[in-house]
Amino acid sequence: MESEAINDEKVTRSENETRELEETRSPQRVKSKRQKIVQIIFLLLALFSVLCCYSMIAPFFPQEAMAKGLTSTEIGIIFAFFPAVTFVMAPIYGFFIVQLSAKFLCVAGCFLCGGCCVLFGLLGYVKDRNTLLAVALVIRGVEGNGSTMLNVAAASLVLKSFPEKTGMMSSLIEGATALGFLAGPSLGAAFFAIGGYSLPFWAMGGVTLLTSLLLFIILDKSDELEPKKQNFFRLFYIPGMSVMFLQFVTTSLVMTFLNPVLGGFITQKFGLSSSIVGLIFSTWSISYLIVSPLWGKIVDKGFVYSTMIFGVFTSGVAFMLLAPSPLLDTLLADAETSGLVVLACVLEGFFTGAMYIPSYLATLNLAEVNGYKLNEQTYGLVSGMMNSGNSLGSIGGPLLSGYLTDKYGFAWATTIMAFTLLAMGVVEIIFVVTMRLTGSPLVLPKSSELEEKEPLLS
């Protein structure tokens, strides 16, 4: 009886100690989750401010540069130099993310972008055209490098925080960048109207520098991981990775294809003012921003490739409606109105989210089923691949649309882009069907996913 009482007392003490331990740990778990959420918020703020710095020069810099003697080609080179640097540097930072640490890349990248933005504001005092061109290229190049550091590391940290919600996390990243692209030109034009050339750069540059300081305070140093012999180019040995890279390039083509040509088409066709043209442009970004969380939820429910393929084909249909396509003359002969252009832009923004948001998760799944563990280095490699593909599309989109429009006209240019999207959709269908027929997995079984992801939440 005495031994039983002692055993009961030990069991009771053990249960009490376990309960007390759980009670002391539970606030830590809550705090850890809250900390992740706070970090995500500030990372998204950093992405937004950096994208504002990148995009806000569009409404006024070309005119200012032309007044100082720069040609349209030289201004185009200044615009293209930013994504060109990103294309080169993204896979490099994706590979070295563990060695350099994600926190360093985020803080240093945001600081470089803010500093370059402030320096770009000083170009208003440069009178010589050759000096202006050279300095502008250097500043945009360094800014592109800083943006790449931030984008690669921020995507890795955000996705690593809640790996079971990759679709939703991707939609948040896309929402922040889309909002930056949308708000940048508006903020730039507003500040320019208030204080002239330098104010937009000094205002947004100051905000971005402050954001880099907040990131330095808030972000924790990432857990040290042992670097493995994995690199950007080895990803392409995985079946389907080339298809995913083309998907990133194609999505970015869609996002940038209309930038240099849509405004001119609307002005010449319908005689609308520049302010109305700007509003029509914004319908694309607004619709994209609104529906991105919806696509994220759909992707998180497992509809990855179906959503992506649906987005590719429907985006192609939206491009056919823009001018509209000469192939639709019999159906839309009397429908060449500004309302049709607005509808096509809204649909394009809506369906581009379906193209892009599943792409990252599909790429991660392919890496995982081929032996890559979902850790910081894998997130960095895939993020580097994504940013490199996006940058290549950002360079090619304006160049391709300008060439096709000059050669064949706007209607045929958008038609060719539509058929490019349809061809990409066919390639993706062939890839998925081939993987199914050969029994090659596109994603790990549910149990394997949980085993891999559980340590990331600890």
PyMOL commands that set and color helices and strands:
alter all, ss='L'
color gray80, all
select helices_A, chain A and resi 2-55+61-67+72-95+97-100+102-125+129-161+163-195+198-218+232-237+241-257+262-270+274-300+305-322+326-332+338-369+376-408+410-437+446-457
alter helices_A, ss='H'
color red, helices_A
deselect
rebuild
show_as cartoon
